[in-house]
Structure formats: C-alpha cells, structure tokens
Amino acid sequence: MAEAEGWWILCRMFRGLDEGAGVFSRLLLCAVCLSSAMQTYQIHRGAGAGFLLQALVPLLESAAPFTAPLKLGWVSGSLDSAWVPTAVGLSLLAFAFHWLSGDRCTANILLGGVLLVAASSGYLREESKAVVAHSVTVVVSITILIVSVFTGNAYGIAGSLLAGTAGVLAGTELQQLLMLRKRDVLCCLMAAANLTWRWALQVQHQELEQGPMGPLAETFD
C-alpha cells in the first residue's frame, strides 16, 4: 500500500513538472518574441511584425486554461489555426533578411507564397496543415541560412540551424525529448532561434549603416 502511494506521489510530481515546463516554455517563447519585436521594428517593420505574430500562439496557449471557464470559443478557434500566424511570422522574418541584403525578389516570392497558402488554409486537411507548417519552418530556416552564410552573419546561421532542427523534430512521431514533451522542446528551440535571429538582424542593420553588405549585395546590385 505504501509503495503504491509512493508511485502515485511520484506520478503527480512528474505530471506537475511537465505542466510547469509547458507553461515556462510557452512564456519564454512569448517573451522572446515580444522583446524581439520591440527591438527590431525600427530596423524593419516586417521583422517586428514577424516576431509579434509568433508571440500570439504561445500567448493564446498560455491563456487557454484561464479562458476555458469563460467559454470563449474564439480562443479555441484561434488555437486550431495557430499555424497561420506562425507561418506568416516566419515568412516575414525571412522577408526582412532578404530585403535588408538586397534580394527583394526572393523576399517577395517567399512572403507571397506563404500568404497564398495561409489564405487557402480553410481548404486544407489537418494533416496538410501540419505538413505546411513544418515545411515553412524548414524553408525559412534554409533561406535565412543562405543569406547569413553569404553575409557572414554567425547569429543568423545559428538561428537557422536551431529553427531547422525544430522544423525537423516537429515532423517526427516522437512524443518526448530529454524527459520533456516534444512541444515544450520545440518552444525552447524556437525561443533560442528567434533570439539569435534578433541579434542577426541587429548585426545586419549595423553593417548596412557602415557600408555594403559584401558579396550578396554586389550580386543583386
């Protein structure tokens, strides 16, 4: 009997740790994105909007348990389409990186393509939405990685690798990573990615003020 009670207490403790980790990871991602939006909107409005859109999803997820007793249907409905602001936010970040580097054609194509997919989200199945969300994360990380490699931006490279890892892990069937739920690990990875992308944009902006961006700028001039 005592052994059964001990296992029950341990299960309750692990459950509490899982819930606490979930709340912490969502709040961390929200705080990083909001602070990044405030610090980058003067560099590029698209980047600021991209960070802000990414903060909406963890904010709504954190508020969902408190709004459930109030029976606010719009909160649950917003969570069902949570991939849309995330995908558009990431595409806006890629748009900002390409625009600042001088590759405005690629910037417009990326943003326009994601907006078209987001506009047709009502015609997509749940499986298709998940595939699109993962694909957008991977494509955005690759395009920002290419720009960062050409411009020698180490923060951009690090952020792209973090976001790319999150995109790949999101497409797997794993439920737990390092004793944490996959969702919590993905939030932490995206928080780190957005933080390094913020630093990358600030570095890129400083280099723009100092002079040409190097090989990539010359290519598109």
Legacy VTK file of the C-alpha trace (Angstrom):
# vtk DataFile Version 3.0
C-alpha trace
ASCII
DATASET POLYDATA
POINTS 221 float
0.000 0.000 0.000
2.787 2.404 0.931
4.631 1.524 -2.282
1.523 2.275 -4.352
1.116 5.623 -2.625
4.772 6.419 -3.322
4.340 5.720 -7.040
1.186 7.843 -7.069
3.047 10.766 -5.491
5.905 10.400 -7.987
3.452 10.376 -10.894
1.812 13.526 -9.572
5.216 15.194 -9.225
6.261 14.317 -12.787
2.899 15.499 -14.078
3.362 18.784 -12.261
6.861 19.146 -13.701
5.517 18.521 -17.227
2.832 21.162 -16.813
5.316 23.608 -15.326
7.757 23.026 -18.181
4.957 23.615 -20.675
3.975 26.928 -19.125
7.613 28.029 -18.851
8.446 27.147 -22.476
5.392 28.976 -23.850
6.023 32.063 -21.726
9.704 32.009 -22.720
8.852 31.926 -26.433
6.250 34.662 -26.000
8.624 36.906 -24.024
11.491 36.446 -26.500
9.264 37.201 -29.498
7.668 40.262 -27.899
11.009 41.734 -26.840
12.449 40.981 -30.294
9.511 42.737 -31.944
10.117 45.832 -29.829
13.841 45.901 -30.648
13.611 45.216 -34.391
10.563 47.121 -35.627
12.708 50.191 -36.294
15.183 48.062 -38.264
12.480 46.553 -40.460
8.721 46.637 -39.940
8.356 43.155 -41.419
10.720 41.661 -38.844
8.873 43.355 -35.997
5.544 42.050 -37.307
7.030 38.579 -37.751
8.206 38.379 -34.157
4.854 39.751 -32.948
2.860 37.141 -34.871
4.997 34.352 -33.444
4.245 35.611 -29.933
0.476 35.237 -30.453
0.402 31.433 -30.459
2.197 30.794 -27.116
0.243 33.683 -25.624
-3.080 32.115 -26.615
-1.921 28.678 -25.458
-0.957 30.102 -22.059
-4.287 31.915 -21.750
-6.418 28.942 -22.858
-6.710 27.274 -19.388
-7.870 30.562 -17.853
-10.400 31.323 -20.600
-11.910 27.812 -20.646
-14.313 28.506 -17.712
-15.464 31.661 -19.515
-16.423 29.584 -22.586
-14.654 31.896 -25.028
-14.978 29.984 -28.284
-12.756 32.355 -30.230
-9.730 31.281 -28.173
-10.108 27.593 -29.052
-10.881 28.534 -32.640
-7.716 30.610 -32.813
-5.636 27.710 -31.490
-6.998 25.469 -34.263
-5.473 27.882 -36.806
-2.346 28.600 -34.775
-0.059 27.512 -37.616
-1.137 30.506 -39.752
0.375 33.338 -37.632
3.471 31.223 -37.015
3.982 30.534 -40.726
3.313 34.142 -41.743
5.540 35.416 -38.935
8.436 33.229 -40.022
7.998 34.278 -43.649
8.077 37.929 -42.578
11.403 37.303 -40.847
12.795 35.706 -43.996
11.382 38.661 -45.957
13.277 41.076 -43.690
16.575 39.198 -44.019
16.361 39.062 -47.817
15.152 42.662 -48.116
17.992 44.015 -45.995
20.510 42.001 -48.008
19.161 43.443 -51.268
17.433 40.293 -52.578
13.968 41.820 -52.816
12.741 39.393 -55.493
13.219 36.356 -53.254
11.741 38.289 -50.311
8.523 38.986 -52.226
8.265 35.427 -53.581
8.649 33.875 -50.114
6.147 36.150 -48.449
3.652 35.948 -51.300
3.791 32.148 -51.413
3.177 31.755 -47.683
0.344 34.298 -47.742
-1.359 32.371 -50.566
-1.106 29.125 -48.604
-2.391 30.817 -45.438
-5.325 32.314 -47.339
-6.331 28.847 -48.546
-5.998 27.235 -45.109
-9.729 26.606 -44.972
-9.412 24.099 -47.808
-6.563 22.134 -46.194
-6.902 18.999 -44.099
-5.323 18.759 -40.672
-2.506 16.571 -41.994
-1.839 19.048 -44.795
-1.742 21.955 -42.336
0.883 20.168 -40.230
2.996 19.436 -43.302
2.747 23.050 -44.482
3.715 24.397 -41.038
6.786 22.154 -40.854
7.739 22.939 -44.443
7.532 26.694 -43.886
9.797 26.434 -40.837
12.399 24.418 -42.751
12.254 26.601 -45.901
12.543 29.824 -43.908
15.489 28.485 -41.908
17.254 27.418 -45.121
16.727 30.765 -46.874
17.913 32.740 -43.840
20.870 30.351 -43.556
21.855 31.088 -47.174
21.696 34.847 -46.614
23.633 34.544 -43.354
26.366 32.456 -44.956
26.842 34.987 -47.759
26.885 37.924 -45.355
28.995 36.141 -42.721
26.325 36.552 -40.040
27.073 33.950 -37.346
23.895 34.727 -35.387
21.791 34.163 -38.490
23.474 30.813 -39.119
22.915 29.698 -35.515
19.269 30.774 -35.553
18.646 28.974 -38.829
20.150 25.743 -37.505
18.011 25.953 -34.360
14.816 26.646 -36.309
15.651 23.947 -38.846
16.129 21.438 -36.034
12.750 22.428 -34.596
11.115 22.025 -38.004
12.594 18.544 -38.489
11.667 17.409 -34.960
8.127 18.701 -35.384
7.652 16.335 -38.310
8.703 13.260 -36.321
6.480 10.988 -34.251
8.495 11.467 -31.078
6.443 12.411 -28.049
9.229 13.211 -25.578
12.774 14.545 -25.837
15.195 14.780 -22.907
12.343 13.855 -20.491
10.289 16.792 -21.790
7.271 16.853 -24.063
8.156 17.474 -27.683
6.018 20.614 -27.771
7.983 22.140 -24.880
11.336 21.338 -26.504
10.159 22.914 -29.776
9.114 26.089 -27.946
12.549 26.350 -26.317
14.297 25.779 -29.652
12.197 28.439 -31.373
12.792 30.858 -28.493
16.547 30.413 -28.925
16.203 30.710 -32.716
14.210 33.934 -32.521
16.642 35.419 -30.026
19.630 34.735 -32.278
17.692 35.996 -35.304
17.080 39.239 -33.437
20.810 39.617 -32.869
21.422 38.714 -36.522
19.084 41.459 -37.731
20.762 43.979 -35.454
24.200 42.971 -36.785
22.948 43.120 -40.365
21.480 46.574 -39.759
24.755 47.828 -38.273
26.672 46.530 -41.280
24.218 48.265 -43.608
24.825 51.562 -41.847
28.588 51.066 -42.078
28.679 50.136 -45.775
27.933 47.455 -48.350
26.887 44.010 -47.217
29.542 42.254 -49.240
29.246 39.582 -51.938
25.480 39.191 -51.686
24.803 42.890 -52.074
27.079 43.052 -55.078
25.276 40.108 -56.648
21.879 41.796 -56.538
23.048 45.349 -57.430
LINES 1 222
221 0 1 2 3 4 5 6 7 8 9 10 11 12 13 14 15 16 17 18 19 20 21 22 23 24 25 26 27 28 29 30 31 32 33 34 35 36 37 38 39 40 41 42 43 44 45 46 47 48 49 50 51 52 53 54 55 56 57 58 59 60 61 62 63 64 65 66 67 68 69 70 71 72 73 74 75 76 77 78 79 80 81 82 83 84 85 86 87 88 89 90 91 92 93 94 95 96 97 98 99 100 101 102 103 104 105 106 107 108 109 110 111 112 113 114 115 116 117 118 119 120 121 122 123 124 125 126 127 128 129 130 131 132 133 134 135 136 137 138 139 140 141 142 143 144 145 146 147 148 149 150 151 152 153 154 155 156 157 158 159 160 161 162 163 164 165 166 167 168 169 170 171 172 173 174 175 176 177 178 179 180 181 182 183 184 185 186 187 188 189 190 191 192 193 194 195 196 197 198 199 200 201 202 203 204 205 206 207 208 209 210 211 212 213 214 215 216 217 218 219 220
